[in-house]
Amino acid sequence: MSQSKYLKSEAREALIGNYGIYIGTYIMYSIISSFVFMFIYWYLLRSMSMFSVISGIVIAFLCNVLLSLLSTGIWVSSLSVSRHQPISVGNLFYAFTHHSDRFLIVETIKGLIRMIFTIVPVIIYTSYIFEKNEHLFTNPELQSVLRFVLTYTLGLLLILGIGGLVTFLILLRYSMSTFLLIDHEELTAMESLRNSSRMMKGNLKAYFYVSFLSFFGFYSLGYIGGSIPLLWITPYHHVTVANFYRQLNHEL
């Protein structure tokens, strides 16, 4: 807990004067992500065929990898803020201009794990529940539609919650791989994964507390508050994680 307080304190200090640019970068990433997921849902719901489900999984996986490459830019900004270095919205495209093949391999591996535990269950669940309630789209009744929306939303949140937690736990040991690729352009994708695993040895519980448990309350309040507070919480969280990496790297 004392380690978490220290890393958070450092993050708050480093973010002074940088919230604006960081939030701008995060909003741009969120807008792109929203359009991508809207496209995936549109593609899934325009047809209930098996082909639609299978191709939807493939498209969702490819989009997930693309978004992961974009999210690398968020971590670049987090690391720069942590080191009191300037940041820009252009950081969002960092992975595409710095040996993108390395980031692509790492994110593809991580993406496969995310796909198995989140994307596939969500797509199968969405396809199943919409097909089962197809009559609502031809003869909608307000009470039935509201009941359907509530049931679907609760099921979706449950799947995402469980799948997200399982994915997080599996990927814990590889959490530092992106930072390593950012800091060391000579590293290959597989070397970054191996080095991350070595760095995290004996530090998994500490990282789980710092990155997940210590921010669980913040994110819960953020979502209850209509997600607007997340514009403050997300940079705070990300820079704290960057500080954790720097501590493992003997910079803090």
C-alpha positions as CSV (number, residue, x, y, z in Angstrom):
1,M,0.0,0.0,0.0
2,S,2.8,2.4,0.8
3,Q,4.4,1.6,-2.6
4,S,1.0,2.4,-4.3
5,K,0.7,5.7,-2.4
6,Y,4.2,6.7,-3.5
7,L,3.6,5.9,-7.2
8,K,0.3,7.7,-7.2
9,S,1.8,10.7,-5.5
10,E,4.5,10.9,-8.2
11,A,1.8,10.5,-10.9
12,R,-0.3,13.3,-9.6
13,E,2.7,15.6,-9.4
14,A,3.9,14.7,-12.9
15,L,0.4,15.3,-14.4
16,I,0.3,18.9,-13.3
17,G,0.2,20.9,-16.5
18,N,-0.2,17.8,-18.7
19,Y,-3.8,16.8,-18.3
20,G,-5.0,18.8,-21.3
21,I,-2.8,17.2,-23.9
22,Y,-3.2,13.8,-22.3
23,I,-7.0,14.0,-22.2
24,G,-7.0,15.2,-25.8
25,T,-5.0,12.2,-26.9
26,Y,-7.2,9.9,-24.9
27,I,-10.4,11.4,-26.4
28,M,-9.0,10.9,-29.9
29,Y,-8.3,7.3,-29.1
30,S,-11.7,6.8,-27.6
31,I,-13.5,8.3,-30.6
32,I,-11.6,6.0,-33.0
33,S,-12.3,3.0,-30.7
34,S,-16.0,3.9,-30.6
35,F,-16.3,4.0,-34.4
36,V,-14.5,0.7,-34.7
37,F,-16.8,-1.0,-32.2
38,M,-19.9,0.5,-33.8
39,F,-18.8,-0.9,-37.1
40,I,-18.3,-4.3,-35.5
41,Y,-21.8,-4.3,-34.0
42,W,-23.3,-3.1,-37.2
43,Y,-21.6,-5.9,-39.1
44,L,-22.7,-8.5,-36.6
45,L,-26.3,-7.4,-36.4
46,R,-26.9,-7.0,-40.2
47,S,-26.9,-10.8,-40.5
48,M,-27.4,-13.6,-38.0
49,S,-25.7,-16.2,-40.1
50,M,-22.8,-18.4,-39.0
51,F,-20.6,-16.7,-41.6
52,S,-21.4,-13.4,-40.0
53,V,-20.4,-14.6,-36.5
54,I,-17.1,-16.2,-37.7
55,S,-16.1,-13.2,-39.9
56,G,-17.2,-10.9,-37.1
57,I,-14.7,-12.6,-34.8
58,V,-11.9,-12.2,-37.3
59,I,-12.8,-8.6,-38.0
60,A,-13.1,-7.9,-34.2
61,F,-9.6,-9.5,-33.6
62,L,-8.0,-7.4,-36.4
63,C,-9.6,-4.2,-35.1
64,N,-8.5,-5.1,-31.5
65,V,-4.9,-5.4,-32.6
66,L,-5.2,-2.1,-34.5
67,L,-6.6,-0.3,-31.4
68,S,-3.8,-1.9,-29.3
69,L,-1.2,-0.4,-31.6
70,L,-2.9,3.0,-31.1
71,S,-3.0,2.5,-27.3
72,T,0.7,2.1,-27.4
73,G,0.8,5.9,-28.0
74,I,-1.1,6.4,-24.8
75,W,1.6,4.4,-22.9
76,V,4.2,6.5,-24.7
77,S,2.6,9.7,-23.3
78,S,2.2,8.0,-19.8
79,L,5.9,7.2,-19.7
80,S,6.9,10.7,-20.9
81,V,4.7,12.4,-18.3
82,S,6.2,10.1,-15.7
83,R,9.6,11.3,-16.7
84,H,8.5,15.0,-16.8
85,Q,9.1,15.0,-20.6
86,P,6.8,16.9,-23.1
87,I,4.0,15.0,-24.8
88,S,1.8,15.5,-27.9
89,V,-1.3,14.1,-29.5
90,G,1.0,12.7,-32.2
91,N,2.2,10.1,-29.7
92,L,-0.9,8.2,-30.5
93,F,0.7,6.9,-33.7
94,Y,4.1,6.1,-32.2
95,A,3.8,2.3,-32.8
96,F,3.3,2.8,-36.5
97,T,6.5,4.8,-36.9
98,H,8.9,2.9,-34.6
99,H,9.6,-0.6,-35.9
100,S,5.8,-1.4,-36.0
101,D,6.5,-5.1,-36.6
102,R,7.7,-5.5,-33.0
103,F,4.5,-3.9,-31.5
104,L,2.4,-5.8,-34.0
105,I,3.7,-9.2,-32.9
106,V,3.3,-8.4,-29.2
107,E,-0.2,-7.0,-29.6
108,T,-1.2,-9.9,-31.8
109,I,-0.2,-12.4,-29.1
110,K,-2.0,-10.3,-26.4
111,G,-4.9,-9.9,-28.8
112,L,-5.3,-13.6,-29.2
113,I,-5.6,-14.0,-25.5
114,R,-8.1,-11.2,-25.2
115,M,-10.1,-12.6,-28.1
116,I,-10.4,-16.0,-26.5
117,F,-11.7,-14.6,-23.2
118,T,-13.6,-11.5,-24.2
119,I,-14.2,-10.9,-28.0
120,V,-15.4,-14.5,-28.8
121,P,-17.8,-14.7,-25.8
122,V,-19.2,-11.3,-26.5
123,I,-19.8,-12.0,-30.2
124,I,-21.3,-15.4,-29.6
125,Y,-23.5,-14.0,-26.8
126,T,-24.6,-11.0,-29.0
127,S,-25.4,-13.2,-31.9
128,Y,-27.3,-15.7,-29.8
129,I,-29.4,-13.2,-27.8
130,F,-30.3,-11.1,-30.9
131,E,-31.3,-14.1,-32.9
132,K,-33.4,-15.4,-30.0
133,N,-35.2,-12.0,-29.7
134,E,-35.4,-11.3,-33.4
135,H,-39.2,-10.9,-33.1
136,L,-38.6,-7.7,-31.2
137,F,-37.3,-5.9,-34.3
138,T,-40.4,-6.8,-36.3
139,N,-43.0,-6.2,-33.7
140,P,-41.5,-4.0,-30.9
141,E,-43.2,-3.4,-27.6
142,L,-41.7,-0.9,-25.3
143,Q,-41.8,-3.2,-22.2
144,S,-40.3,-6.1,-24.1
145,V,-37.6,-4.0,-25.6
146,L,-36.6,-2.4,-22.3
147,R,-36.5,-5.9,-20.7
148,F,-34.4,-7.1,-23.6
149,V,-32.0,-4.2,-23.4
150,L,-31.6,-4.6,-19.6
151,T,-31.0,-8.4,-19.9
152,Y,-28.5,-8.0,-22.7
153,T,-26.6,-5.2,-21.0
154,L,-26.3,-7.1,-17.7
155,G,-25.1,-10.2,-19.6
156,L,-22.6,-8.2,-21.6
157,L,-21.2,-6.5,-18.5
158,L,-20.8,-9.9,-16.8
159,I,-19.0,-11.4,-19.7
160,L,-16.7,-8.4,-20.1
161,G,-16.1,-8.3,-16.4
162,I,-15.1,-11.9,-16.0
163,G,-13.3,-12.1,-19.3
164,G,-11.4,-8.9,-18.7
165,L,-10.3,-10.0,-15.3
166,V,-9.1,-13.4,-16.6
167,T,-7.3,-11.7,-19.5
168,F,-5.7,-9.2,-17.1
169,L,-4.4,-12.0,-14.8
170,I,-3.0,-14.0,-17.7
171,L,-1.2,-11.0,-19.2
172,L,0.1,-9.7,-15.9
173,R,3.6,-11.1,-16.4
174,Y,3.8,-9.4,-19.8
175,S,2.6,-6.0,-18.6
176,M,6.0,-4.3,-19.1
177,S,6.6,-5.5,-22.6
178,T,5.2,-2.4,-24.3
179,F,7.3,-0.1,-22.1
180,L,10.4,-2.2,-22.9
181,L,9.7,-1.8,-26.6
182,I,9.3,1.9,-26.2
183,D,12.6,2.3,-24.3
184,H,14.7,-0.2,-26.3
185,E,14.2,-0.1,-30.0
186,E,16.8,-2.9,-30.4
187,L,14.6,-5.4,-28.5
188,T,12.6,-7.9,-30.6
189,A,9.0,-8.7,-29.7
190,M,9.8,-12.0,-28.1
191,E,12.7,-10.5,-26.1
192,S,10.4,-7.9,-24.7
193,L,7.9,-10.5,-23.5
194,R,10.7,-12.6,-21.9
195,N,12.3,-9.5,-20.2
196,S,8.9,-8.4,-19.0
197,S,8.3,-11.9,-17.5
198,R,11.6,-11.6,-15.7
199,M,10.9,-8.1,-14.4
200,M,7.5,-9.2,-13.1
201,K,8.8,-12.2,-11.3
202,G,8.0,-11.6,-7.6
203,N,6.1,-8.4,-8.5
204,L,2.8,-9.8,-9.8
205,K,0.9,-9.2,-6.5
206,A,2.3,-5.7,-6.2
207,Y,1.3,-4.8,-9.8
208,F,-2.1,-6.3,-9.4
209,Y,-2.7,-4.1,-6.3
210,V,-1.2,-1.0,-7.9
211,S,-2.9,-1.3,-11.3
212,F,-6.2,-3.0,-10.4
213,L,-7.2,-3.0,-6.8
214,S,-6.0,0.5,-5.9
215,F,-8.0,2.0,-8.8
216,F,-11.1,-0.2,-8.6
217,G,-13.0,2.3,-6.5
218,F,-11.9,5.2,-8.8
219,Y,-13.2,3.5,-11.9
220,S,-16.4,2.4,-10.2
221,L,-17.1,6.0,-9.3
222,G,-16.1,7.1,-12.7
223,Y,-18.7,4.9,-14.4
224,I,-21.3,5.8,-11.9
225,G,-20.6,9.5,-12.7
226,G,-21.3,9.0,-16.4
227,S,-17.7,8.3,-17.4
228,I,-16.8,12.0,-17.4
229,P,-14.5,11.5,-14.3
230,L,-12.6,8.9,-16.3
231,L,-10.9,11.7,-18.2
232,W,-9.1,12.5,-15.0
233,I,-8.9,8.9,-13.6
234,T,-7.4,7.3,-16.8
235,P,-4.3,9.5,-17.0
236,Y,-3.8,9.1,-13.3
237,H,-3.9,5.3,-13.6
238,H,-1.7,5.1,-16.7
239,V,1.0,7.4,-15.3
240,T,1.0,5.4,-12.0
241,V,1.5,2.2,-14.1
242,A,4.4,3.9,-15.9
243,N,5.9,4.8,-12.5
244,F,5.6,1.1,-11.5
245,Y,7.7,0.2,-14.6
246,R,10.2,2.9,-13.8
247,Q,10.5,1.5,-10.3
248,L,11.2,-2.0,-11.6
249,N,13.7,-0.4,-14.0
250,H,15.4,1.3,-11.0
251,E,14.6,4.8,-12.1
252,L,12.5,5.6,-9.0
